[in-house]
Amino acid sequence: MTGRDLVWRAAGACLFVGGCTASAIARDGSPWVVLHFLIAVLGIVLVLNGKRVAVAIRAERRGHCNTAAAVHAARLRRLHRSGKSSDF
């Protein structure tokens, strides 16, 4: 685990603990409890995945989310032109 990954996971742990603590304090049924719950869920995601979350968000924003589908479609077109069967 790299240092950068550890920093992301530590930030996730802080978000999780902060969200749970704030939710426990504000138990009066206010709508802030939903926000605190979402912060806690974001913290769990960061604890489990670390820096991969940041990489996925960056790839999603820059349009790389469709890269795998584009490669797969090109492979299917290439196989279709050559007449070979595909197991995809």
C-alpha positions, 0 to 999 in steps of 0.5 A: 500500500502506497503512502497516497493510498494510505492517506485516502483511506485515513481520510475515509476513516475520518469521514466515517467516524465524523459522519457517525458521530454527527449522526449520533449527536443529531438524532432528533429526526432532522434532515441533517441525519441523511447528510451525515449518513451519506458522509459516513457511506462515502467514508466507508467507500474510501476506506475500502477502495482508497485512491482507486476512488479518486482515479475512477472519478477522474476517469469518469470526468474525462470521458474514459468511462467508455474506453472499455466499451469502445475497445470491445466494439472495435474488436467486434467490428474487426472480427465481423469484417474478417469473418471469424467467430467471436466468443465475446 
